[in-house]
Amino acid sequence: MGRRVPAVSRALDILELFLDGDGTLSAPEITRRLQLPRTTVHELVTTLAARSYLVPVPEQPGRYRLGVRTYQLGSRYAEQLDLAAEGQQVARAVAETCGETVHVAVLENADVIYIAKVDSTHAVRMVSAAGRRLPAHCTAVGKMLLASLSPEELDERLPAGELPAMTPNSITSPTALRRTLAEVRERGLASEQRESNPDVSCVAAPVRDRAGRVVAALSISVPMIRWSPERQDELADLAVKGAGQLSERLGHHARD
């Protein structure tokens, strides 16, 4: 492992400041926020501007915003992204932390398709596979994804009449599902208890792309013998953290 170059670290610190606020900064603001010498900031900003990583804001003299070079790098990164591969890596890290089965899924019509999966380390665990398709309304990942749709999109995807059931606990009423989705939307978290499998419960959180759109969901599935309200809360926090990490890999920047 080579040593870090201080000047490069400082330049990157400057660029990352532009991720917050209105996206414009002056040299004095950068100096104050990073606690760097004024001359150092001036040299770094001048260099970044010369390479088109920063550009002056025409209507605001002395202020800068991110330049086209940062967009080009971000676009190239996005082109190389593979949601399934990125999801598998994050799912593996989450599974190593909790020891339970972790899925990443996407929405297709009214179904979810699992694109990444890491098994639990326990002998008693959920049996599933990447590529499996399930009715979205019966799963935590599916509820999370359905909750991200507009009312019009939801109407287009849901079948007319009663919804199909996978277990006696599955939601079959469209009205009841819409109430549940409203709660999911408000909480930013979904759960299901024995709705797709009579022996398993799940929690799920949304995965967003760089534009902030929900493009997938990450879930943690647990056999009922290891499920409890306390365990649900622990896994919900972990699912939110894992989904956030995957979102960051997709270019999403969560604002405070």
Buried (B, 14 or more C-beta within 10 A) or exposed (E): EEEEEEEEEBBEBBBEBBEEEEEBBBBEBBBEBBEBEEEBBBBBBEBBBEEBBBBBBEEEEEBBBBBEBBEEEEEEEEEEEEBBEBBBBBBBBBBEBBEBBBBBBBBEEBBBBBBBBBBBEBEEBBEBEBEBEBBBBBBBBBBBBBBBBEEEEBEEBBEEEEBEBBBEBBBBEBEEBBEBBEEBBEEEBBBBBBBBBEBBBBBBBBBBBBEEEBBBBBBBBBBBEBBEEEBBEBBBEBBBBBBBBBBBBBBBEEEE
